[in-house]
Amino acid sequence: MSLTFFAQNALGGLAYGSLLFLIASGLTLVFGLMRIINLAQTAFYLLGAYVGLTLVERGMNFWLASAAAGVVTLALGLAMYSAFLHRYHADPLTSLLLTLGFTLILDDQILRQWGGDPHSISPPPMLASSIQIGTLVFPSYWLAVIGISIAIAVILLVSLQRTMLGVMIRAAVDDEEMARGVGVDVNRSFYVVFALGAFIAGLGGLLGGPITSAYPGLDGELTPLAFAVVIVGGMGSLTGALVGSLLIGLVNAFGKALFPELSYFTIFVPVALIMAFRPQGLFGRKQ
């Protein structure tokens, strides 16, 4: 195995992990703050891919279409939370079943609207080329996705650390009852976090399209990987979501390249070990 093999798979793993972060960042915050296991998070990603693709086909700029897809999933997430999930915050099983139901509804509507054929998504023309360094050739768009995801991670982390809303969210994640006791508007934090998670997932749908394409069932394939990220990184930790996403992306890439028949095994053995020896995750806190 050559250095090119390792470099190519490492870059592919980092690009795929960057996409997982766009899903897992919202998932881990919703899970950490609200104790809601939002199974619809990957469905938001898939919906964002289809909505963004439709807008691009109608002439909209790729980046604007990605943002517009995020706004659509944000509105859908807010409607879902406002009408149903907010009243079941203290009932994890009911909220889990509700998000599962919404996932099935979204999947059926996506299949009805866009059909069952896979849809390939082209990157923006300015990033459609490849970069060559020696014998290593990789798409420019992969590097752009990695950079965008890291930029989003930095924005989210700075917002959590430096803004009053971020302080409220962190306080509610650490100790919801104490936060309510000192006057923190935890309910407002719930709405913001759920909407933000839906927006980032929808935004990532089109951004990830040139790498994953868009097809029915993609959300089901991404769901176990997104939860693996949350387990590895730690519930409620954005830093953990970023590190966990990149680790899972790398393990996924090298697992498929080296042991294609055992690719899921190579991912979930480390997850099982972390659950056994550090159940709070690499960056999570003990509850």
N, C-alpha and C positions, 0 to 999 in steps of 0.2 A: 504493500500500500504506500502510495507516494504522498509527498507533502501536499501536492495539488488536491488529492482525494480528501485529505483532512481539512484543508482550507475551504474547499468547495462546500463540504457538508457543514462545516462550522458556520459559514456565511448563511447557508440555507436555513440552518437551525436557528440562528439569531433572527433572521427575517421572520420565520414562522413563529418564534417566541414573541417577537414584537407584536404580531397580530393577536396572539393569545393574551397579551397584556391589555389590549384594548377591550377584550371581553372580561378578563379576570379582575381588572381594577374596579369596575362597577360591581361585579359579583362579590368581591371580598368586602367592600365597604358596606353594601346592603346587608350582607351576612353578618358582618361585625357590628354594625350599628343597630340593625332592626331584627336580627335573628330570623330573617326571611331567606329561605333558600330559593332564589329566583331562577327556576329552570327555564324561564323565558328569555334569559339574557342572550343565549346563542341564537334564539329565534329572532331577536332584535337585530343581531349581526346579519343574519341571512336576509331579513326584510330590507335592511339598509343596502345590502348589495344589489338586490333587485330594483329597489326604488332608484338608487343612484345610477344603475345601468340604464334604466328607462329614460332618466333625465339626460344622460349623456347621448343616448341615441336620438333624442329630440333636439340636440344642439347645445346643451348647456356645458359650460366649462367643467372639466373633471373635478377640480377642487371644490367649486361651488356646488356641484351635484353631490359630492360627499357630505358637505356641510348640510345641504338640504335634506339628505337622507337621515342625517342625525337629528334634525329638527322634527322630522316625521316620527321617528321612533321615540323622541323625547315626549312629543304630544301623546303618543299612544301609551307610553309608560306612565305619564301623569294621569291619564284617564283610567288606566287599569288600577293604579294605586288609589286614586281618589274614590272611585266607585266601589272597589272591592277590598283591596288588601289592607287599607288603613284600619279597618275595623277588626282585623284578625292578627294584629301585631303580636298579641300575647298567645296566639294559637299557632305554633309552628307547623303542625300537621295540616291544618286547614289551608294555611297560606301556601304550603308546598303543593297541595293538590290543586289549588287555584292556579298557580303558575304553570303546573303541568297541563291543566286544561287550556289555558291561554296559549301554551306552546302548540298543542294539537290543533287549536283553532287557527292560529297563524300559519302553521304548516299546510293545512287544508286550503286556506285562502291563497297562499302563495302558489300552491299547485294549481288551483283553479285559474288564477290570474296569469301566471307565466308558463304553465305547462310543466311537463316532467323532464324535458330535455336539458342537459347542462348548458349553461351560458358562459362562454369565455368573455373575459373583460380585458381590454387592452389598456396598458398604462398610458399616461399622457405622452404625446409625441416627443416632448423634450427629454423624457426618461425612458424612451423605447429602445435605446441602444445598450450595448454591453461595454464593460470595461475589461481590458486585458492587461494582466501583469505577468509577464513571462508566459507560462503555460496555463495560468489560471484565468478563466473567463467567467465573469458573472454579470448579471443584469444590473444596470444602474438603478432600476426601480427598487431592488432589494435594499440597497444602501439608503435610498430615500425613505423607505418604510421604517427601517431601523432608526434613522434620525428623527422621523416624525414621532414615533412612539416614545423615544427618549425625551423629546421636547415636551410631549404631553405629560409624561411622568414628572418632569421637572416642574411644569406649571401646576400640576395637581399637588405635588409635595410642598411647593412654596405657598400655594393657597391654603393648604392645611396648617402650615406652620406660622404664617404671617398675617392671616386675616382673622377677623372676629368670628366669621362663620366657620372657618377652619378650626378655631379653638373650640367652638360649640360642638362641632362634629367629633373632634378628638375626645372631648370630655364625655360625650354621650357614648362613644365606643368603649371608653375605659370604665365608666360607671354611670349607667343611665339614671339610676335612682338618685345618686348624689347630684348629678347634673340638674335633674328636675328640682331637687331641693334647694339649689342655689339660684334658681330662676332662669335656667337655660331653656329656651324654647325648643325642646327636643323634637316636637312634632314638625316644626319648620325644617329641622335638619333631616327628618325622614323624607319629606317631599323633595328637598334639594338633592339628596344623595340618590334616591331612586331615579329621579329625572336625569341626573348627571350620568348615572350608569347606563341608562337607556340611550342617551345621546352619544356617548363614546362608543358603545357597541354598534349603533347605526352608522356613525361616522366611519368606523373601522370596516364596515361591510364592503363599501366600494374601494376603500384603500387596500383591503386585502384581496379584492377580486382578481387582480392580475396574478396572484399567487395561488389562491385556492379555487378560483372560478366561482360559479354560483349554481347550485343544483339542489333539488329536494333531498333532504337527509343530511346536508352538510352540518346543520345545527346539531343533529344527533351525534355526529362524529366529533364535534368540537366540545360537547358538554363534558365528557369524562376528562378531557385534557384540561379544561378550565377549572374543574374541581380539583384536579391534581395540583394545579398551580396554587389554589387557595390553601390546600393542605400543606404543601411544601413551604409556601411563604408565610403563612400564618393569617388567621382570620382578622380582618380589619386593618391589615398593614399594607399600605401602598408600596413601600420599599420591598416588602416580601412578595407582593404581586409582581413587581418588576423582575426581581432576582429569580423568583420561581418560574416566571414565564420564560425567561432566557434559558434557565436550566432545563426545563421540560422541552423547550424547542430544540436544544442541542441533543438531549437524550433521544428525542423522537427522530431527529435526522440521522444520527449515527446508528440508532437501533434499526431503523429501516434499511440503512446501507449495509450494515454488518450482519444483522440477524433478521432478515425480513419476515421470517416465519414466527419470530418471537418479539416483534416490535412492541406490542402492548406489555409483554412481560418485562422488557427492559425499562419501561416507564414506571410501572406500578410496583415493582419490587422496591425501588428507592422510596416511593410514597409509603409503602407498608412499613418500611424500616423507620421512617420519620414518625409515622403514627404510633409506632411501638415505643420509641425512645424519646421522642420530643413531640408529643401530641399537639402542642400549641403552635407548631411550625417553627421555621428558622427565625422569624422575626416577630412572632406572635407572643402575647403575654399570657401567663397562666391565669385561668379564670377562677 
